[in-house]
Amino acid sequence: MIDPAPRIVNGDNVGPVDATKVPRYAGQATFAKLPAIGEIDRADIAIVGVPFDSGVTYRPGARFGPGHIRESSRLLRPYNPVLDVSPFASLQVVDAGDLAVNPFDLHEAITTIERGARDLLERTPHLLTLGGDHTIALPLLRAFAAIHGPVAVVHFDAHLDTWDTYFGAAYTHGTPFRRASEEGLLDKEACVHVGIRGPLFSTADLDQDTQQGFTVISAPRPITSASPGSPSASPPGLASAPPTSRWTSTCSNPAHAPGTGTPEAGGLTSRELLGVLRSFAGLNLIGADIVEVAPSYDHAQITGIAAAHVGYELLSALAANKRPIRANKN
């Protein structure tokens, strides 16, 4: 008989397996070795995987992203010194496993993802979703908007993803924000792309993107002015709107995230990306997703580790927003 893994417990919050007692490479690969949702009777944040890539227009493989990110997250530790927060002590974070999504019927898959997200949001106020290709953003936005109304989107990507169709298909990984805008899911005064770069089909792409409600912070722009938490960089409504964040692996330079289906040169370094994400500690973040991680193109878990740290910084930002003011130390 195997004894239960010893976990770090802070008050009522049950955290990751204690890495001083169990090697991090041993045991079940939940995100950051956190408890599974069935082990805990409540949750402030649920991490859920969506192993789906039937909406891609170039290289497939992101269906294996959730497992790859979880494996890469084994190295994470419980204290974030930059934000001075211990996210797993401040909040009850659980791993909800993966949604079983039909890989052959895209419309059914979208319905399944929306239903699964809604079910989880009845149990916890926040979701961190591990994709999967970017098609999953649409059903996730539907689930969040059903609770919060139109939401702000901070979208880290090389690509706009506000195109209308591909080969006549309305639902692909390049169209989720066009559909979301058309369905009234977005706060058009508070949406922003970060890291956009690379060739477009025409100048009309940018014009149509603006019509969908997005401000563009392109990758060539100096990173010091690209933090969504910075008033000088943000759309006017972002500070007051409930935002969701979505990081696509193509946002990062392929040298820092090679494991993706549609790589674009000239992106953010991992250091720049994590620095920008820390500005979220001042935003009312309600959810996030990490998509387009395709491990078959990854090397030495470079992309997986970057994705795991993106998730960790987002969880830390949520914890920083909710932590009590600490008493003065003598």
C-alpha positions in Angstrom: 0.0 0.0 0.0 1.3 3.5 -1.0 0.9 6.2 1.6 -0.7 9.5 0.5 1.9 12.0 -0.8 2.8 14.6 1.8 1.5 18.0 0.8 2.2 21.6 1.8 -0.8 22.8 3.8 -1.4 26.4 4.7 -4.5 26.9 6.8 -7.4 25.4 4.8 -5.5 25.4 1.6 -3.9 22.2 0.4 -1.0 22.8 -1.9 1.5 20.8 -3.9 3.3 17.7 -2.9 6.2 18.6 -0.6 9.3 18.5 -2.9 11.6 18.2 0.2 10.0 14.8 0.9 9.1 13.5 -2.6 11.3 14.1 -5.6 9.5 16.4 -8.1 10.1 13.9 -10.9 8.1 11.2 -9.0 4.4 10.8 -8.7 1.4 12.1 -10.6 2.0 15.0 -13.0 -0.8 17.3 -12.1 0.0 21.0 -12.7 2.7 22.0 -10.2 1.9 18.7 -8.4 -1.2 20.2 -7.0 -4.1 18.1 -5.7 -6.7 16.8 -8.1 -10.2 18.3 -8.0 -11.6 15.1 -6.5 -9.3 15.3 -3.5 -10.5 18.7 -2.4 -14.0 19.8 -1.5 -13.6 23.4 -2.6 -11.5 25.4 -5.1 -10.6 29.1 -5.8 -9.0 28.2 -9.1 -9.3 25.1 -11.2 -6.7 24.2 -13.9 -8.3 22.2 -16.7 -6.8 20.7 -19.9 -8.4 20.8 -23.3 -6.5 18.3 -25.5 -7.9 19.5 -28.9 -6.2 20.7 -32.1 -8.8 20.1 -34.8 -8.9 23.8 -35.6 -5.3 24.3 -36.6 -4.4 25.7 -40.1 -0.8 24.6 -40.2 1.1 22.1 -38.0 -1.0 19.9 -35.6 0.1 18.5 -32.2 -1.3 21.0 -29.6 -3.7 18.2 -28.4 -0.7 16.9 -26.5 -0.1 20.3 -24.9 -1.9 19.9 -21.6 0.1 16.8 -20.6 3.3 18.4 -21.7 2.7 21.6 -19.7 1.9 19.6 -16.6 5.0 17.5 -17.0 7.0 20.7 -17.4 5.4 22.3 -14.3 7.0 19.7 -11.9 9.9 22.2 -11.3 7.7 25.0 -10.0 8.1 26.0 -6.3 5.5 27.4 -4.0 6.8 31.0 -3.4 7.0 33.7 -6.0 9.7 36.2 -4.8 9.1 38.8 -7.5 5.4 39.3 -6.5 6.1 38.3 -2.9 3.2 35.8 -2.9 2.7 32.1 -2.3 -0.2 31.4 -4.7 -0.9 27.9 -3.4 -1.0 29.1 0.2 -3.2 32.1 -0.6 -5.7 30.2 -2.8 -7.0 26.7 -3.1 -5.8 25.6 -6.6 -6.7 22.2 -8.0 -6.1 20.3 -11.2 -9.4 19.3 -12.8 -7.9 17.0 -15.4 -8.9 17.1 -19.1 -12.1 17.6 -20.9 -13.0 14.7 -23.2 -13.4 16.6 -26.5 -14.4 15.0 -29.8 -11.5 15.3 -32.2 -13.7 14.6 -35.3 -16.5 17.1 -34.8 -15.4 20.6 -34.3 -18.9 22.0 -33.5 -19.5 19.3 -30.9 -16.1 20.0 -29.4 -16.9 23.7 -29.0 -20.1 22.8 -27.3 -18.4 20.3 -25.0 -15.7 22.8 -24.0 -18.3 25.5 -23.2 -20.3 23.0 -21.1 -17.3 21.8 -19.3 -16.1 25.3 -18.5 -19.6 26.3 -17.3 -19.7 23.3 -15.0 -16.3 24.1 -13.5 -17.3 27.8 -13.0 -20.2 26.7 -10.9 -17.6 25.1 -8.5 -14.9 27.8 -8.7 -14.7 31.4 -9.7 -11.5 31.2 -11.8 -10.2 28.9 -14.5 -6.7 28.4 -15.9 -7.1 26.4 -19.1 -4.3 24.4 -20.8 -4.8 23.9 -24.5 -5.2 22.8 -27.1 -5.3 25.1 -30.1 -6.7 28.6 -30.0 -10.2 27.6 -31.2 -10.9 26.8 -27.5 -10.9 30.5 -26.7 -14.4 31.0 -28.1 -16.3 28.5 -25.9 -14.3 29.6 -22.9 -15.3 33.2 -23.5 -18.9 32.2 -23.9 -18.7 30.5 -20.4 -17.1 33.6 -18.8 -19.4 36.1 -20.5 -22.4 34.1 -19.3 -21.4 35.0 -15.7 -19.6 38.4 -16.1 -21.0 39.9 -19.2 -18.7 41.1 -22.0 -15.1 40.6 -20.8 -11.8 42.2 -21.7 -9.3 40.0 -23.5 -5.5 40.5 -23.1 -4.2 38.3 -25.9 -0.5 37.4 -26.2 0.1 36.1 -29.7 2.0 36.7 -32.9 -1.3 36.6 -34.8 -4.5 38.6 -34.6 -6.9 35.6 -34.6 -9.7 38.0 -35.7 -9.9 36.7 -39.3 -13.4 35.8 -40.7 -12.9 32.3 -42.2 -10.4 29.8 -43.5 -11.5 27.8 -46.5 -15.1 28.9 -45.7 -14.8 27.5 -42.1 -16.1 29.9 -39.5 -14.5 28.1 -36.5 -10.7 27.7 -36.6 -7.8 28.8 -34.4 -7.5 31.9 -36.4 -11.1 33.1 -36.0 -12.1 32.9 -32.3 -12.0 36.6 -31.5 -14.0 37.5 -34.6 -16.8 35.2 -33.5 -16.5 36.3 -29.9 -16.8 40.0 -31.0 -19.8 39.2 -33.2 -21.5 37.4 -30.3 -21.1 40.3 -28.0 -18.7 38.5 -25.6 -16.0 41.2 -25.7 -15.7 44.5 -24.0 -14.6 46.4 -27.1 -13.2 49.3 -25.0 -10.8 47.0 -23.2 -9.3 44.3 -25.5 -5.6 44.3 -26.4 -3.2 42.1 -28.4 0.4 41.9 -27.2 3.3 40.6 -29.3 1.7 40.9 -32.8 4.2 40.6 -35.6 4.9 38.9 -38.9 3.2 39.2 -42.3 -0.5 39.7 -42.8 -2.8 39.0 -45.7 -3.4 42.7 -46.3 -3.8 46.1 -44.5 -7.5 45.2 -44.2 -6.5 42.7 -41.5 -5.6 45.5 -39.1 -8.6 47.6 -40.0 -10.9 44.7 -39.3 -9.1 43.9 -36.1 -9.8 47.4 -34.8 -13.4 47.0 -35.7 -13.6 43.9 -33.5 -12.5 46.1 -30.6 -8.7 45.4 -30.2 -5.7 47.6 -29.5 -2.5 46.2 -30.9 0.8 46.3 -28.9 3.2 44.9 -31.5 6.3 42.9 -30.8 8.6 45.6 -32.3 7.3 48.1 -29.7 9.7 48.5 -26.7 8.7 46.0 -24.1 8.9 48.5 -21.3 5.8 50.2 -22.7 3.9 47.0 -23.5 2.6 46.0 -20.1 -1.2 45.7 -20.1 -1.2 46.9 -16.5 0.4 50.2 -17.6 -2.2 52.9 -18.2 -0.1 54.4 -21.0 -0.3 51.1 -22.9 -3.8 49.8 -22.1 -7.1 50.4 -23.7 -9.2 52.8 -21.6 -11.5 50.3 -20.1 -9.1 47.5 -19.1 -8.5 48.7 -15.5 -12.2 48.4 -14.6 -13.2 45.5 -16.9 -13.0 41.8 -15.8 -10.2 40.5 -18.0 -9.2 37.1 -19.3 -5.7 36.5 -20.5 -4.6 34.1 -23.2 -1.0 33.2 -24.0 -0.3 31.5 -27.3 3.1 30.0 -27.6 3.7 31.9 -30.9 3.8 35.1 -28.8 7.3 34.1 -27.7 10.3 34.1 -30.0 10.7 30.6 -31.5 14.1 30.4 -29.8 12.2 30.6 -26.5 9.1 28.6 -27.5 9.8 26.4 -30.5 7.0 23.9 -29.8 4.2 25.5 -31.7 2.3 25.0 -34.9 2.6 28.5 -36.4 6.0 30.0 -35.4 6.9 33.6 -36.2 10.4 35.1 -35.7 11.0 38.2 -33.6 8.8 37.5 -30.6 9.2 38.2 -26.9 11.9 36.5 -24.8 10.7 34.5 -21.8 12.1 37.1 -19.5 10.2 39.9 -21.3 7.0 37.8 -21.3 7.1 37.0 -17.6 7.8 40.6 -16.8 4.7 41.8 -18.7 2.5 39.1 -17.0 3.5 40.4 -13.5 1.7 43.6 -14.3 -1.5 41.6 -14.1 -1.2 41.8 -10.3 -3.1 45.1 -10.6 -5.9 43.7 -12.8 -9.2 42.0 -11.8 -8.2 38.8 -13.6 -11.0 36.2 -13.9 -9.4 33.5 -16.0 -6.7 32.6 -18.5 -5.7 30.0 -21.1 -2.4 28.8 -22.5 -2.6 27.4 -26.0 -0.8 26.2 -29.1 1.9 24.2 -27.2 2.8 21.4 -29.5 5.4 19.1 -27.8 6.4 17.3 -31.0 8.2 20.5 -32.1 9.6 21.2 -28.6 13.2 20.7 -27.5 14.2 19.9 -23.9 10.8 21.1 -22.7 11.7 24.7 -23.6 8.2 25.6 -24.6 6.6 23.5 -21.9 8.7 25.1 -19.2 7.8 28.6 -20.6 4.1 27.7 -20.6 4.3 26.3 -17.0 5.9 29.6 -15.8 3.2 31.6 -17.7 0.6 29.7 -15.7 2.5 30.2 -12.5 2.7 34.0 -13.0 -1.0 34.2 -13.8 -1.8 32.2 -10.6 0.5 34.5 -8.7 -1.2 37.6 -10.1 -4.6 36.2 -9.0 -3.2 35.5 -5.5 -1.6 39.0 -5.3 -4.9 40.6 -6.1 -6.7 38.7 -3.3 -4.1 38.7 -0.5 -4.8 40.6 2.7 -2.6 43.6 3.7 0.2 42.2 5.8 0.8 43.6 9.3 4.0 45.6 9.8 6.9 43.5 10.9 8.8 44.5 14.0 
